Amino acid sequence: MDFKEFEEKVIAYLNEYYEENASVTVKDVVKNNAVMLRGITVCFKGVNISPTVYLNDLYRDYENGKSIGDICSKLAQMIDDAQVKNDVDVSFIRDYGCMKDRVLCKLVNRARNEAYLNTVPHIDFLDLAVVFYTIISDGSFGSGTITVTNDQFKEWGVSVEEVYKDAKINTIKILGGNVSYIEDVIISLLRERRHMSIDEIEEFMNECEGASKLPMYVLTNGPKTLGAACILDNDRLNDFSNEMESDLFILPCSIHETILLPVSSGYDPEILGSMVREINDSEVEKTDYLSDSVYRFRRDTGLLEIA
């Protein structure tokens, strides 16, 4: 079964499952880094926010042997769980008086998002761009994000520089940020994703020669989502570089986190760049990609630059 046939079967299933209670639409959606995905949306009557699920991952599940019946059942359950029960008021996004204390920063790659950046207010930052968004939350569906568009920004009547200033403050205040030793992060992931015991983790780490000696640290925010924006927090970088008594190399793992390495540890930026490119090519989802660059935070000037 090719992708088109798969899509038609999913649509038919959902139309039968929801009958007259909702309408099913499918369209191409441009995601971060100009990645095109096929999104399926179930619009429930009387509700202004509807969940969108991307068929691309579901089709990969089918290609890997999962039955179309199981996929459709799981999809319907996902949509039911995410269904919004009532209209959600998002009119506040057009009023900067309401947005001033809730607008946030996220980072995207500038070259890979040229068309997208024409539609949103942004600030150029090295080879990246700072884009603005806010978090919406509701008891019926949890939370989600809305990116600020040019149309909304025009109604605010403020400069993009003022928005950037407020958004940096809010991002630190609302989402926080923390630097964790990479071994602690690895252990946390092993416990969370592999459900390994402490003894099993210790054995695993001992098998990874030198893992406990790597002077690498992970920088991200509290939710661990869109946490690469933490590199905009000069005070945090300055404090950590003073703690390390060294400039810092910063490796962009993804839009969600970065790795910090003391320059005094002797890393070669060219080798680090090769490592970043290799990981981006093999391990990072295309929609999560941030950059192939290695950055350097200079302790004496407090400036961040491309190494």
C-alpha positions as CSV (number, residue, x, y, z in Angstrom):
1,M,0.0,0.0,0.0
2,D,1.5,3.4,-1.0
3,F,1.2,6.6,1.0
4,K,-1.9,7.8,-0.9
5,E,-3.8,4.6,-0.3
6,F,-2.8,4.7,3.3
7,E,-4.1,8.2,3.7
8,E,-7.4,7.4,2.1
9,K,-7.9,4.4,4.4
10,V,-7.2,6.6,7.5
11,I,-9.6,9.3,6.3
12,A,-12.3,6.7,5.7
13,Y,-11.8,5.1,9.1
14,L,-12.0,8.5,10.9
15,N,-15.1,9.6,8.9
16,E,-16.8,6.4,9.9
17,Y,-15.6,6.7,13.5
18,Y,-16.7,10.2,14.1
19,E,-19.7,10.2,11.8
20,E,-21.5,13.6,11.9
21,N,-19.7,14.8,15.0
22,A,-16.6,16.1,13.2
23,S,-15.1,16.8,9.8
24,V,-11.8,15.3,8.7
25,T,-9.3,17.3,6.6
26,V,-5.9,16.6,5.3
27,K,-3.3,19.1,4.1
28,D,0.5,19.6,3.7
29,V,2.0,21.5,6.7
30,V,5.3,23.2,6.6
31,K,7.2,22.6,9.8
32,N,10.5,23.9,11.1
33,N,13.4,23.9,8.6
34,A,10.9,23.8,5.7
35,V,10.1,20.2,6.4
36,M,6.8,19.3,4.7
37,L,4.5,16.9,6.6
38,R,1.1,15.6,5.8
39,G,-1.3,16.6,8.6
40,I,-4.7,15.2,9.3
41,T,-7.1,17.3,11.4
42,V,-10.4,16.4,13.0
43,C,-12.5,19.5,13.4
44,F,-15.2,19.0,16.1
45,K,-18.4,21.1,15.9
46,G,-18.5,24.2,18.1
47,V,-14.8,24.1,18.9
48,N,-12.2,26.5,17.5
49,I,-9.0,24.4,18.2
50,S,-8.6,21.0,16.7
51,P,-5.7,18.5,17.0
52,T,-3.5,17.8,14.0
53,V,-1.7,14.4,13.7
54,Y,1.0,13.8,11.0
55,L,0.6,10.8,8.8
56,N,4.3,10.5,8.0
57,D,5.2,8.7,11.2
58,L,2.1,6.6,11.1
59,Y,3.0,5.4,7.6
60,R,6.5,4.5,8.8
61,D,4.8,2.4,11.5
62,Y,2.8,0.7,8.7
63,E,5.9,0.1,6.7
64,N,7.6,-1.4,9.7
65,G,4.8,-4.0,10.0
66,K,2.1,-2.5,12.1
67,S,-1.4,-3.2,10.8
68,I,-3.6,-0.4,9.4
69,G,-6.3,-1.4,11.9
70,D,-4.1,-1.0,14.9
71,I,-2.8,2.3,13.5
72,C,-6.3,3.7,13.0
73,S,-7.4,2.6,16.4
74,K,-4.4,4.3,18.0
75,L,-4.9,7.4,16.0
76,A,-8.6,7.8,17.0
77,Q,-7.6,7.3,20.7
78,M,-4.9,10.0,20.3
79,I,-7.4,12.4,18.8
80,D,-10.0,11.6,21.5
81,D,-7.4,12.2,24.3
82,A,-6.4,15.6,22.7
83,Q,-9.9,16.8,21.9
84,V,-10.8,20.3,23.1
85,K,-14.2,20.4,24.6
86,N,-14.9,24.1,24.3
87,D,-13.8,27.2,22.4
88,V,-10.4,28.5,23.6
89,D,-10.1,32.3,23.8
90,V,-6.9,33.2,21.9
91,S,-7.8,36.8,21.2
92,F,-5.2,38.0,23.8
93,I,-2.4,37.3,21.3
94,R,-3.4,40.5,19.3
95,D,-3.1,42.7,22.4
96,Y,0.5,43.5,23.5
97,G,-0.8,44.6,26.9
98,C,-1.7,41.0,27.4
99,M,1.3,39.5,25.6
100,K,4.0,41.6,27.2
101,D,4.4,39.3,30.1
102,R,3.9,36.0,28.2
103,V,5.7,36.4,24.9
104,L,8.7,33.9,24.7
105,C,11.8,33.3,22.5
106,K,12.7,30.3,20.4
107,L,15.6,29.7,18.0
108,V,15.5,28.4,14.5
109,N,18.1,28.1,11.7
110,R,18.0,31.2,9.6
111,A,19.1,29.7,6.2
112,R,16.7,26.8,6.4
113,N,13.7,29.0,7.3
114,E,13.9,31.9,4.9
115,A,10.3,31.7,3.6
116,Y,8.9,31.1,7.1
117,L,10.8,34.1,8.5
118,N,9.1,36.4,6.0
119,T,5.9,35.6,7.8
120,V,6.9,36.2,11.4
121,P,8.6,39.0,13.4
122,H,12.2,37.9,14.3
123,I,15.6,39.0,15.3
124,D,18.8,37.7,13.5
125,F,21.2,36.1,15.9
126,L,24.5,34.7,14.5
127,D,23.4,32.1,11.9
128,L,20.1,31.7,13.7
129,A,16.9,33.7,14.2
130,V,14.9,34.5,17.3
131,V,11.2,33.9,16.8
132,F,8.4,34.7,19.3
133,Y,5.7,32.5,20.6
134,T,3.4,32.0,23.6
135,I,2.0,29.1,25.6
136,I,-1.7,28.5,25.8
137,S,-3.2,26.2,28.4
138,D,-6.6,24.9,29.0
139,G,-8.0,22.3,31.4
140,S,-9.6,20.3,28.6
141,F,-6.4,19.8,26.5
142,G,-3.4,20.7,28.6
143,S,-1.1,23.2,26.8
144,G,0.1,24.2,23.3
145,T,2.0,27.0,21.7
146,I,1.2,29.7,19.2
147,T,3.8,31.5,17.1
148,V,3.4,35.2,16.7
149,T,2.8,36.1,13.0
150,N,3.4,39.4,11.2
151,D,-0.3,40.1,11.2
152,Q,-0.5,39.9,15.0
153,F,2.7,41.8,15.4
154,K,1.4,44.7,13.4
155,E,-1.5,45.2,15.8
156,W,0.9,45.4,18.8
157,G,2.3,48.8,17.8
158,V,5.7,48.2,19.3
159,S,9.2,47.6,17.9
160,V,10.6,44.1,17.4
161,E,13.5,45.1,19.6
162,E,11.1,45.8,22.5
163,V,9.4,42.5,22.0
164,Y,12.8,40.8,22.0
165,K,13.8,42.5,25.3
166,D,10.5,41.4,27.0
167,A,10.6,37.9,25.5
168,K,14.1,37.2,26.8
169,I,13.1,38.3,30.3
170,N,9.9,36.1,30.1
171,T,11.7,33.1,28.7
172,I,14.1,33.1,31.7
173,K,11.3,33.8,34.2
174,I,8.7,31.4,32.9
175,L,10.7,28.5,31.5
176,G,13.9,28.8,33.5
177,G,17.1,27.1,32.5
178,N,19.6,24.8,34.0
179,V,23.0,23.3,33.3
180,S,23.4,19.6,34.0
181,Y,26.5,17.4,33.9
182,I,26.1,15.2,30.8
183,E,26.5,12.0,32.8
184,D,23.5,12.9,35.0
185,V,21.5,13.5,31.8
186,I,22.5,10.2,30.4
187,I,21.6,8.4,33.6
188,S,18.2,10.2,33.7
189,L,17.4,9.2,30.1
190,L,18.4,5.6,30.8
191,R,16.1,5.4,33.8
192,E,13.3,7.1,32.0
193,R,13.5,5.5,28.5
194,R,15.1,2.1,29.2
195,H,13.7,1.6,32.8
196,M,17.1,0.5,33.9
197,S,18.0,0.0,37.6
198,I,20.8,1.9,39.3
199,D,23.0,-1.2,39.2
200,E,22.4,-1.7,35.5
201,I,23.1,2.0,34.8
202,E,26.4,1.8,36.7
203,E,27.4,-1.2,34.7
204,F,26.5,0.5,31.5
205,M,28.4,3.6,32.3
206,N,31.5,1.6,33.3
207,E,31.4,0.0,29.9
208,C,31.4,3.4,28.2
209,E,35.1,4.2,28.6
210,G,35.6,7.7,29.8
211,A,31.9,8.6,29.9
212,S,32.1,9.7,33.5
213,K,35.2,11.9,32.7
214,L,33.7,14.0,29.9
215,P,33.6,17.7,30.8
216,M,30.3,18.2,28.9
217,Y,27.2,19.9,30.2
218,V,23.7,20.1,28.9
219,L,21.9,23.5,28.8
220,T,18.1,23.5,28.4
221,N,15.0,24.9,30.0
222,G,12.7,23.5,32.6
223,P,10.2,21.8,30.1
224,K,13.2,20.6,28.0
225,T,11.3,22.0,24.9
226,L,12.7,24.7,22.7
227,G,15.5,25.0,25.3
228,A,18.2,26.0,22.9
229,A,17.0,29.6,23.5
230,C,18.8,29.4,26.8
231,I,21.9,30.5,25.0
232,L,20.3,33.9,24.8
233,D,20.7,34.2,28.6
234,N,24.0,35.9,28.8
235,D,24.0,36.0,32.6
236,R,23.7,32.2,32.8
237,L,26.5,31.7,30.3
238,N,28.7,34.2,32.1
239,D,28.1,32.6,35.5
240,F,28.9,29.1,34.2
241,S,32.0,30.3,32.3
242,N,33.2,31.9,35.6
243,E,32.5,28.7,37.4
244,M,34.5,26.8,34.8
245,E,37.1,29.6,34.7
246,S,37.1,29.3,31.0
247,D,35.5,30.4,27.8
248,L,32.8,27.9,26.6
249,F,32.2,26.0,23.3
250,I,28.5,25.6,22.7
251,L,27.3,22.7,20.5
252,P,23.7,23.0,19.1
253,C,22.2,19.5,19.7
254,S,18.8,20.6,18.5
255,I,16.2,23.4,19.0
256,H,15.6,21.8,22.4
257,E,19.1,21.8,24.0
258,T,22.8,22.6,23.6
259,I,26.0,21.2,25.1
260,L,28.5,23.3,26.9
261,L,32.3,22.5,27.0
262,P,35.0,24.5,28.7
263,V,37.5,25.7,26.1
264,S,40.2,25.0,28.6
265,S,39.5,21.3,28.2
266,G,41.5,21.4,24.9
267,Y,38.7,20.6,22.4
268,D,39.5,21.4,18.8
269,P,36.6,23.4,17.3
270,E,37.1,21.8,13.9
271,I,36.7,18.4,15.4
272,L,33.7,19.5,17.4
273,G,32.2,20.9,14.1
274,S,32.6,17.6,12.4
275,M,31.0,15.9,15.4
276,V,28.0,18.3,15.3
277,R,27.5,17.7,11.6
278,E,27.7,14.0,11.9
279,I,25.2,13.9,14.7
280,N,22.8,16.3,12.9
281,D,23.0,14.0,9.8
282,S,22.4,10.8,11.6
283,E,20.6,11.4,14.9
284,V,18.6,14.6,14.9
285,E,15.1,14.8,13.5
286,K,14.9,17.3,10.5
287,T,12.3,19.4,12.3
288,D,14.6,19.6,15.4
289,Y,17.7,20.6,13.6
290,L,19.2,23.9,14.7
291,S,22.7,24.5,13.2
292,D,26.0,22.8,12.2
293,S,28.0,25.7,13.8
294,V,30.1,25.5,16.9
295,Y,29.7,28.7,19.1
296,R,32.1,30.2,21.5
297,F,31.1,32.3,24.6
298,R,34.0,34.6,25.5
299,R,34.3,35.1,29.2
300,D,36.2,38.4,29.0
301,T,33.7,40.2,26.7
302,G,30.4,38.3,27.5
303,L,29.9,37.8,23.7
304,L,28.7,34.8,21.8
305,E,30.2,34.1,18.4
306,I,30.7,31.4,15.8
307,A,33.9,29.6,16.6
